[in-house]
Amino acid sequence: NQFMYLHAGGNTLIRKKEIIGIFDIDNMNTEETMKDFLRRAEKNGRTVLAGEGLPKSFILVFGEDGERVVFSPISAQILKNRTDMVV
Protein backbone atom coordinates (compact mmCIF):
# COMPACT_ATOMS: atom_id res chain seq x y z
CA ASN A 1 0.00 0.00 0.00
CA GLN A 2 1.57 3.29 -1.10
CA PHE A 3 0.08 5.20 1.84
CA MET A 4 1.78 3.13 4.55
CA TYR A 5 4.79 5.45 4.38
CA LEU A 6 5.29 9.16 4.93
CA HIS A 7 7.55 10.97 2.47
CA ALA A 8 9.62 13.28 4.69
CA GLY A 9 11.69 14.88 1.93
CA GLY A 10 14.52 13.82 -0.36
CA ASN A 11 14.67 10.04 -0.52
CA THR A 12 13.41 9.56 3.03
CA LEU A 13 10.34 7.42 3.67
CA ILE A 14 9.08 6.64 7.16
CA ARG A 15 6.70 3.85 8.09
CA LYS A 16 3.61 5.59 9.45
CA LYS A 17 3.19 3.08 12.27
CA GLU A 18 6.65 4.06 13.59
CA ILE A 19 5.85 7.79 13.89
CA ILE A 20 5.55 9.01 17.47
CA GLY A 21 5.06 12.68 16.63
CA ILE A 22 5.59 15.46 14.10
CA PHE A 23 6.86 18.78 15.45
CA ASP A 24 7.29 22.30 14.11
CA ILE A 25 10.89 23.42 14.67
CA ASP A 26 9.95 27.07 15.18
CA ASN A 27 7.64 26.16 18.06
CA MET A 28 10.20 23.92 19.73
CA ASN A 29 13.23 26.21 19.71
CA THR A 30 12.21 27.88 22.97
CA GLU A 31 11.65 24.73 24.99
CA GLU A 32 14.83 23.77 26.83
CA THR A 33 13.72 20.16 27.37
CA MET A 34 13.26 19.68 23.64
CA LYS A 35 16.61 21.32 22.86
CA ASP A 36 18.31 18.91 25.25
CA PHE A 37 16.50 15.95 23.68
CA LEU A 38 17.56 16.98 20.15
CA ARG A 39 21.16 17.56 21.24
CA ARG A 40 21.32 14.07 22.80
CA ALA A 41 19.83 12.50 19.67
CA GLU A 42 22.42 14.23 17.50
CA LYS A 43 25.29 13.33 19.85
CA ASN A 44 24.19 9.68 19.76
CA GLY A 45 23.97 9.59 15.95
CA ARG A 46 20.19 9.20 16.00
CA THR A 47 19.34 12.05 13.62
CA VAL A 48 18.65 12.03 9.88
CA LEU A 49 18.35 14.98 7.52
CA ALA A 50 15.66 14.31 4.91
CA GLY A 51 16.21 16.28 1.74
CA GLU A 52 17.97 19.58 1.26
CA GLY A 53 17.32 22.98 2.73
CA LEU A 54 16.69 24.19 6.23
CA PRO A 55 14.55 21.88 8.34
CA LYS A 56 11.05 23.16 9.08
CA SER A 57 9.97 20.19 11.16
CA PHE A 58 11.16 17.02 12.76
CA ILE A 59 9.59 13.61 13.12
CA LEU A 60 10.17 11.44 16.16
CA VAL A 61 10.30 7.82 15.04
CA PHE A 62 10.53 4.60 17.02
CA GLY A 63 11.20 1.57 14.86
CA GLU A 64 13.01 -1.73 14.88
CA ASP A 65 16.37 0.02 15.17
CA GLY A 66 15.22 2.21 18.07
CA GLU A 67 14.48 5.89 18.34
CA ARG A 68 15.54 8.47 15.78
CA VAL A 69 14.79 12.05 14.82
CA VAL A 70 14.21 12.90 11.16
CA PHE A 71 14.61 16.57 10.25
CA SER A 72 12.47 17.54 7.27
CA PRO A 73 12.36 20.59 4.98
CA ILE A 74 8.58 20.06 4.78
CA SER A 75 6.30 21.87 7.24
CA ALA A 76 4.80 19.95 10.14
CA GLN A 77 1.27 20.75 8.92
CA ILE A 78 1.90 19.30 5.45
CA LEU A 79 3.48 16.18 6.95
CA LYS A 80 0.52 15.76 9.28
CA ASN A 81 -1.86 16.14 6.36
CA ARG A 82 0.04 13.40 4.54
CA THR A 83 -0.38 11.04 7.48
CA ASP A 84 -4.14 11.59 7.40
CA MET A 85 -4.49 10.41 3.79
CA VAL A 86 -6.95 7.57 3.41
CA VAL A 87 -7.00 5.12 0.51
Salt bridges, closest charged atoms under 4 A:
GLU32 OE2 - ARG39 NH2 3.14
ASP36 OD1 - ARG39 NH2 2.73
ASP65 OD1 - ARG68 NH1 3.66
ASP84 OD2 - LYS80 NZ 2.74
